[in-house]
Amino acid sequence: MPDDLSHAEKDSGPEALFSPLHSVFADAPDSVTFRKLRKRLVRQTQEAIRAFGMVSPDKAGKGKRPRWLVCLSGGKDSYTLLSVLLDLSWQGALPVDLLACNLDQGQPDFPKHILPQYLARLGVPFRIITENTYSIVTDKVPATNTYCSLCSRLRRGILYRVAREEGCEAVVLGHHRDDSLETFMLNFLHGGRLAAMPPKLVNDTGDLFVLRPLIGCAEEDIRRFAAQMQFPIIPCNLCGSQEGLQRMQIKSMLNEWEMRNPGKRQVMARALSHVRPSHLVDGELFDFAGLELGAPGTKDDGL
């Protein structure tokens, strides 16, 4: 087993048998508002897992259970991801073994003790990997440019390797509804293509899934949940430290639209799952050349 491996076993004492919730919620607020928020996030996550086939019924029901590598950055999104998955697993609604994983990228003043202590206290199996990608990124990329592209490629390669070593079939990320929408707008305005963050994909080598179970969850709900759960947030000193990024500009624009027209984000996000290829202009996606008179046509919206 690699030297960087650290595990904590789940507490199976008698009190655990009668606890209505996983220990991650031991200090959570006991209010109607919080319970509704938790249940909404859990429901939306469960719906995404079911709708996008993140758990194969065949694998879950036969032999060895699937194993997921749940990636933790120390931010609000990944803490929420882990909490919701633990909630579903505790309820018996997620037949998957979870392994939490944090990549220590060698950032200055990174508090190395926070995540191991937090995960050990919860009794969650985990693995901490230390790779100095911080120095690589800051050396290769000028401070005036965004670190995100190179940083994410380096992280992805390391996490894929760890997932293989641990026998995991999926790398699970904490991206949410607003991340996907922002990516869509970035691609639309700056990349010249219609593409967002998919809820489920297969990596380039074809041996791992990449899953985003929070894809239907609103960032504002996650922010409120994280604040009430009082997660020990670890700030990012790489991309999170840069100002004026295109993504931040997109986020600001979407925030302004939401303020003027509440609910606009949800409407825009809904559009990502209601696509009409016949009403776009992509000849590879829809056979416009093959359309003939006398055949059933596509609905004309009159736009």
N, C-alpha and C positions, 0 to 999 in steps of 0.2 A: 504494500500500500504506500503511496507517495508520502514524503515527509511533511507536505503541507496539509495533510488531511487531519481534520479535527471533527469528532462526532460527539453528540450528546444524545442519550437515549431518553425516550419519553417516560415520564413518571407514571407508573401504573398503580399508584396507591389506591386504597379503598375510596378516598374522597373523589377520585377521578371518575369512578363508576357512576356517581350520582350527580356529577356536575352537568348542568344543562348546556353549558358552553365550554369551548376550549379555554385553556388557561390564558391564552392571549388576551381574553376579555376580562381577566380577573379584576383589573382596576378601571374598567370602562364605566362611563356614566350609566346610572340606572334611571334613565328618563325615557319617556315615550318618544320624544323627538329623536334621541340617539338610536333607540331600537328600530324605529321606522327607517332611519338612514342605513343602519347595518343591514336590515332585511332587504332594502332596495338594492344595495350593492351586491349582496349575495344572490338575489334573484336575477339581476342583470348578468352577473357572471355565469350563473348556472345556465341561463338561456343561451349565452354565447357558446358555452362548452357544448351544449346540446345541438344548437343550430348549425355549428360549423364542424361537427364531428371531431372534437378534440380528443375524445376518449372513444376508442374503438370498442363496441360491444363485444366483439369476438375475443379481443385480448383481455378485456376486463373480466369476462366470465370464464375464461379457461386458463388454468395453469398460473404462471408467474404474472403478477400485477405489473402494469406499466409503471415506469419511474420517470418523474419529471425533475429537471434541474431548474429550481426557481431562483432567478437572478435578483440579488439584492444590491442596490447601490447605496442604501442608507437614506434615500429620499422618500417623500410621502407616498409616491406611487407604488414603489416596490414593497414598502411596509404594508400598505393596504392590500396589495396583491397576495402577499403571504397570509395575512390575517383572514381574508375571504376564503382562500383555498383551504386553510386549516379549519375554518368554520364548516365548509362543505364536507371536508374529509371527516370531521368529528361527527357530523350528522349522518355519515354513511352514504352521502350523495356524490362522493367523488372517489371511485375505486382506483386510486392511484397512490403510489408511494412518493412522498415529497422530500427532496433534498435541497435545502437552502444553500445558496452559494454567493459569496462576495469576492470580487476581484479587487484586491488592494493594489492600486496603480502607482504607488510610490509618491503620492502627492505630499507636499510639505505639510507638516503638522496634522496629517491624517490620524484621527483617533482610533488606533487599531483595536482597542479594547471594547469599543461600544457594541459592535455587532456580535462578536463571540459571547460576550456576557449576556446580551439580550436573548440570543438564540438558546444558549445553555439554560437560562432561567426558564424558558418556555418548554424545554425538553424537545427541541426541534433538531433533527439531524442536520448537520451543516458541514460545509467545507470552505475554508478561506484560502485563496490563492494569492501569492504575492508576485507581481510582475511589474517592473519599473517602466511601464508604458508612458508615464508622465514625462520622463526625460526624453524619450523618443519623440513624442508629439511636440513638445516645446522646442526641441532642437530642429525638427524638420519643418515646422509650420511657423511662419512669421506671426508675431503677436497681433498684427493687424488683420490676420485672416482667421476664419473659424477653425477650431480644432476638431470639430465634431466628426467630419468625414474620416480622417485618419484614426482618431481615437476609437470610433465605433468599429472600424475594420479590425484593429488590433484586439479590441475586447471580444469581438465575435469569434475570431480564430481561437483565442484562449478558452472561451466558454464552450465552443464546440469540442475542443480537445478534452476538457474536463468531463463533459457530458458522455463522451465515448468511454473514458476511463471508468466512469461510475455506472456504466450500463444503462444510461438514461436514453429514452427514445425522443425526448423533447426538451428544448431550451425554452423556458417560459419567462416572458417579459411583461413589465408593468405598464406598457403603453395603453392609453385610454382613448375615449371617443374624441377628445379635443386634440390629442396628438395626431390622430389619423386625419382629422379635418385640416389641421395646420399643414401636414405633409401634402395633402391634396392641393391646398392653395399655393404652397411653395412650388410644387410641380407645375401647376396651372399657370402661375404668373412668371416663374423664373425658369422652369425646365421645359416648357412647351409640350407638356404631355398630361394626360389624365391618369393619375395614379396616386394611391394613398397607402396607408399601412394595412396590409391584409391581416385578418384574424388568425390565419393559419397558412403556413407555407412549408415547403421542403427545401432544405439547404442545397447549395450547388452540387455537393457530392452525393446527394440523395439518400443520406443515412440518418438524418435528424429532422424532426419537425421544429418549427419556430412558432410558438403559440402566444397569443395576446388575449387572455380571458377577460380583461377589463375593457375590451374594445367598445362595449356599449355603455360604459360608465362615464358620467360627466366629471370633469376635473374639479368643479366646484364641490360636488359631493365628496370626492376624494380628499380635497383640502379640508373640508369640515370634519370628515371622519378622522383624518390624521391628527387634527388639532385636538379633538375630544379624546382620542386614544393616547395623546401625549407621547407619540413615538420619539425616540432619541434621534432626531434628524441629523444627518451628516451633510453639510454643504459641499457642493462640488467646486473644486478649484481649477477645473479645466474649462469645458464649454460653459458651465454655469457661471464662470467668472467674467465672461466676455460680454460687453455691451454692444448694442447696435447690430446684432445678428439679424439676418433675414427672418428667421423664425420668430424672434421677438417682435419684429415689425408686423408680421402676420398676426401674431397673438394680440397685439395692441389694436390692430384693425378689426379683428373679430370681436374683441371686447367692446369696442365703440359701437359696432353694429348691434351687439347684444343689448347694450344700454339703451339704444334708440328703439329697438324692436325685440323685447324679451321673448325668448324661445327661438330666435333666429338660428342659433347654433344647432339646436336639435333638428330643425327643419333641414338645414344644410347637411348634417350628418346622415339624416334619413335618405337624402338623395344618393349617397354612396351605395346604398343597397337597393336602389330602384333605378337601374340603368336601362336605357333603351338604345341598343346599338344601332337600330335603324334610323335613329334621330341624331346620330353623330355624323362625323365625316371621315370614317376610317374604313377604307375599302377592304382591309384585311380582316376586320372584325365583322363586317356585314357585306353580303354579296349584292352591292348595288347594280353591278353590271349584269347580274343574272335576273334582275327584276323584269317581268314581262307583263304586258297588258293581258287582261283576262284571268290572271291569277289573283288569289286573295292578297290584298295590299296590307300595308301597315297603317295604323291609326294616324290620321293627320291632325295634329293639335292646333293647326291654324296659326303657328308661330312664324 
